[in-house]
Amino acid sequence: MNNTASLSKTNSTLQYYANNAHDFAQSTLHVDMAELYKEFLPLLPSPHHSEHEKIHILDAGCGAGRDALAFKQLGYKVTAFDACSELADIASFHLQQSVYVKTFRQVKEHAQYHGIWCCASLLHVAHNELPDRFTKLASALKPNGILYASFKYGKGEHSDGNRTFSDLTETCLEDVLEQIPSLNVVKVWQSQDQRPDRSEQVWLNVVVKLK
């Protein structure tokens, strides 16, 4: 995909979320994500392990802020961003802290986070750009940092008429991650969507660790 086509699809996806921010927030804010948290949080140090350093999680593509809020309530230091300003405003309201408006392309931090959470957010990145975005996120992790990401299960890119998705199978994911030698795969697994009206949707989940 050339840059112009990629930008057009990105703009269309962002416009969808801008137009539907309230409805999207209402449909996702109260979804129970406990089973996924169990795959991610135990790999991080306890949020109370040190008086001198709070364990820092980045919620990258945070949507309405559901997961960032859960982590904050558990005692973690949380930073969050979303590419959609309307969703960032909603997340900021729930978190009672600033939420940045930026894209994965704009991630520039180095060795800043113990954990990065990318729940159903990297899936909007064009497939050929995923290695670069994983590389940026890996750079933002502290040594031995943990990253979680999820994608709709499938092959190639697809559009629902408004949003563009990069779907992945285990093999497709392996092909992407092979290009980022600093990341070790901890676990890859499939799960069902937790929303009652989306139970047929299969997700591919991955946890990786920075070497």
N, C-alpha and C positions, 0 to 999 in steps of 0.2 A: 504494500500500500504506500503511495507517495504521501509526502507531508501534507499537501493540500487536502487530499481525501481524508487523511487521518484527522486533520484539524476540523474539517466539516462534520465528521461523525462525532468528534468530541464536543463540538458546539451544540449539536443536536441533542446529545445525551444530557449536557448541562442544562439546556433549555427545558428539557422534560422535568428535571428535578426542580428547577426554579418555578415552573408552572404548577407543580404538584407537591411542593414541599410539605404543606400541612397534611395532606392525605397520606403521603409517604411516611411522615413522622408518626401519625396515628396508627398506621398498619405495622410499624416495626418497633415502636418504643417499648411495648410490653411483651415482646416475644421472649420466651424463656431460653436463654443461651447457656445455662449452667453446665450442660454436658460438654460444650466446647471450651468453656473456661477451665474445666477440669483437665483438659489436654494441654493447656497453656500455662496457667498460673503456677502449678506445682514445679515447673521447670525454672521458675524465677526464685531469687531469694525472697524470704518472707518480707513483707512491707515493714515489719517492725524489727528486722534483724540488727539494725544499727541505729544509734542515736545520731550519727554523724552524716549519714547518707540515706535519703529516701529512695526506694526503688522506683525507677522512672519508666513509665510506659507511654509510648506514642500510639494514639489511635489514629491511624492514617486512612482518611476517607471515612470519617466518623459518623456521617449521616446525621441523624437527630440526636446523637450523643448517648444512646442507650448503654453501650459497652463502656465508654469512657466514664460514665457516671457510676456504673457498677464497680469498676476498678477503683475509682476515687473513694467510694464508700467503704471499700475494703482496706483503705489506708495507703494505697499507692499514690505517688505523685503522677499526675496525668497531664500530658500535652495532647491536643487534638487539632486536626485540621480537616477541612473538606473543600472540594473545588467549587461547590455551590454555596454562594453567600447566604441564600435563604436558609439552607439547612444549617450552615455554620451559626447563624443567628439563633435558630431553635436550640441547637446543641449548647450554645453559650448560656442561654436562659436556664436550661436544665442543670448544667454543670456549675453555674454561678462563677464562671471564669471566662476569659477570652478564648475563643476558638479561631484559629487562623484560616484564612481563605487562600488556599494554594493547591497546586496539583503535585502529583508524584514527581513530575519533571523538575519541580522546584525544590525538592528535598536536597539540602546542602549540608546538613549537620554531619559531624564526625564524632564517633565514639561517645554518643550522648545518652543513649537509651539502653536500659537493661532488657526491655521487651518492646516489640512493635506488633501491633494488632491491625491486620488488614482484612476485615471481615466483609466479604462481598463488595470490595472496592477496587482492587487491582484488576478485577474482571472487566472493567471498562477501558483498560489500557490495550491498545492495538497489540496483536500477538507478537509482531516483530519488534515491539518496543519493550516487551516484558523483561528480557535480560538486563537492559539498561536500568529499568526501575528497580528490579531486585538488587542490582549492584549498588544503586544509590541508597537503598534501605539498609543493605549490609554494611555500608560505610557508616551509617548513622548508629549502628549497634555498638555497644561496648563489647570488649572481649567476652566470649562465651554467651553473648546476648541471644535471645530467642525471638523468632519471627513466626507469626501465624498468618496464613492467607487462605482464602476460599474462593472457588470458582464454580460456576455451573458446569455440570458434567457433560462433556461432549467434545467434538473436534471442530476446530476452526472458529471463525467469527460468524456471528449471526446478529440480526436486528429484529426487534419486535415492532418496528415501525417508528419508534421514537429513540430508543437507546440501542447502542451497539455493545455486544458482549464478546469477549474472548473466552471460549469454552475450552476446557482441558480434560484430557484423560490422564491416567497415571503415566503413560508413555510420553505424552506431549509435555507434561510437567517435568519429567525427567530430562527431556531434551532441553528445556529452558534452563533448569538448574545446573545442568552439566557445564553451562557457560559461566557459572559463578563459582569458581573453585573455593572461595572463602566460606561457602555455606555447606554444612553437612545436614543431610535429611535425617530428622529424628523419627517422623511418622507421617504416613500418607494414608488417608482413609476416606470412605464415602459416608455421607449422612443424608437424611431427609430434611427438607425444609420444615421448620417448626410452626409456620403459619398454617392455620387450619385449611385455608383455601389453596394452599400450595404444597400439600403433602406429597404430591407426585413428583415434585422437583427434587432431583438428586444433586448433591453438592460434592465437590472434591475438596478435601481439606489437607493442608500440609503444615507441619511444624518443622522449621529448620533452625540450626544453631550456628552461630559464627565461630569459626575455628580460633 
